[in-house]
Amino acid sequence: MSATQISNRARTYALYTGAPRQLACDVVAALPPGCPLVPAPAEQEQLLFESEVFYQVLSSRQNFFEYPFGIKYVEPTTGGLRLSLESNASLESLLCGLLPCRMPIKPGPDEIYGLNGVRICRRTERGIELRRLGQTTSLTLSGPSRRAFEKAEAALARRVEDAGGEACWRAEGTWTDYEKQWEADRQPLLYEATWRDAAWLPSGLLRRLGLLHTVAVPQVVTGHEARLGEWWILELDHFSDTGLRRAELVQALTDPEHGLPLELSGHRDLEPGRSLGLVLLKSRDRTATLQLRYDRCDYPVRDRAEMFAAIRHRISKITGEAPLPSMPGCRADG
């Protein structure tokens, strides 16, 4: 592969993953001929694992980060996925959603929060690797220092135990009794057939998370799933004075080579102060639907002036806005 080809493909890789330029060049140069820039997981277990991870990413409470969800970039491989976190705050937010713990619920039985059966299997100077017991699944979190990871984990364990719960992830190499019961009762969503059929969408979105800040220009992204994972909804809040770049994001998501098997099904324009703008993307096999909801909101700056300045600086680097094709408006249900 020539230097020009590597450079062009690295630019595309960086768009989809958010990876820094040099890392993108290194990844592309090392790819065997014919391998996709953004590979899918080789094993179904990994794909399902990533669908749960994305669910937890969306389920975390709304926080303000420079990058959507506090994730600067991702590194997808056929065997696993690495998330590079922007700060200690984004690390703390993500650990709360991923590390499993048993929490008392009154009235009623205790519940498992986080990813059931997940353990920290490896620690490095800049991160940790998570796996589910009995599986070869892999998710690496990196970015902050080792001390930041240790501090965030210890603080989470204290909060869980102070509330009368159990930090299940600290039972290294084995399931806790309550996790076994939870698994036997088939509580996890991934046992649902509808979820399993649609899991390629959240996994694919997680592996292309860079698009939310390299192609799209929202200041904040939130979202949720519906219909047992058949519908995934991303809510993209924009500054009142910036573009939306809906067509650019749709084009990247539906790209036949690097995107996902999605088709534009419809859209409704945003009317300031009146209605939410919507873009509806459906899979060709109708197993999953992605709804993009657009709004404009100028949040109070208060003590977040530096954060919002960083977000504006990031957005200012992306210019241009193409129109979406004309078509009937899409339904807003889901």
Secondary structure, DSSP 8 states (H G I E B T S, - for coil): --HHHHHHHHHHHHHHH---HHHHHHHHHHS-TT--SS---SSHHHHHHHHHHHHHHHHS-----SSGGGEEEEEE-SS-EEEEESSHHHHHHHHHHHS-EEE--SSS--EEESSTTEEEEEEETTEEEEEETTS---EEEESS-HHHHHHHHHHHHHHHHHTT-B-GGGSTTS--HHHHHHHHTT-SGGGSHHHHHHTHHHHHHHTTTTHHHHT---SEEEEEEETTTTEEEEEEEE-TTS---HHHHHHHHT-TTTS-SEEEEEEE--BTTTB-EEEEEEETTSS-EEEEEEEE-----GGGHHHHHHHHHHHHT-----------------
